[in-house]
């Protein structure tokens, strides 16, 4: 099973999503069966645009997502609460 995890600190949702998608594409090199998406509640007014952009770039078969009040990432990345 291939998987990828990405976190961006880019304050603009377009740049942040593009950054995370590029990392995912580089690591899994195929269309994901499942994308789990955690998006800061600061971007609530952009949720529809974020989802549409995710589908346009990665074309995942299934997406599960939710808003997040904090961020978490692998040990090498930042953790915010």
N, C-alpha and C positions, 0 to 999 in steps of 0.2 A: 504494500500500500504506500503510495506517495502522498506526502502532505507538506504543507508550507504554512508558516506563521509570519505575519508581517505587522509592523506598527510604524506609523508615520507621525512625526511631530510637526508636519507642515500645517500651518494654520488655515489653509484654503482647502476645502473638501476635494476640489478637482485634483489638485496636486498630490494630496495625501492618498487619494484612491488610486491615482495613476501610479504612484510610487509603490504602493502595496501590490497592485496588480502586476507590475513589471517584475517584482521580486517573485511573485507566485508563478508567473509564466516561466521565468528562468529556472526555477527549482523543479516544477513538476512536468514541464514540457508537454502538456496535454490539456484537454478540456476537463476541468474539475467536475466530478460527479456531485460534489457538495461544497458549498461555500458557507462558512459561518462568519457572520459580519456583526461586529460590535462597533457602534458609532456613538460618539459623544452626543449627549442631549443638546449640546450647544449648536449642533447642526440640524436640529429638528425640522426647521423649515425647508431643508434640502433633502430630506429622506427619500422622496420620490425620485429626485434627480440622481441621488447616489445609487439607488437601486437600478435605475435605467442605465447609468454609466457602467455599473458592475456587469450587468447583462451584456452590454455592448462590447466591453473589453474581454472579459473572461468567458462569457457564454456558459456559465455553470448550469448543470442540469437541475439542481435544486439549491435554493438559498434559504437559510435560516438566519434571522438577524434580530437584533434588539438594540435598544438604546443603552448607553452605558454612562454611569455617573463617574466612573474612574476608568483607568486604562491598565491593562496588564499585558505582559509580554515575557518572552524567554529571559533567562537570567542576564543575558547580555544587553537587554533593552531596559528602558525606563519603566518604572511602576509609579502610577499616580492614583491617588485616592481622594 
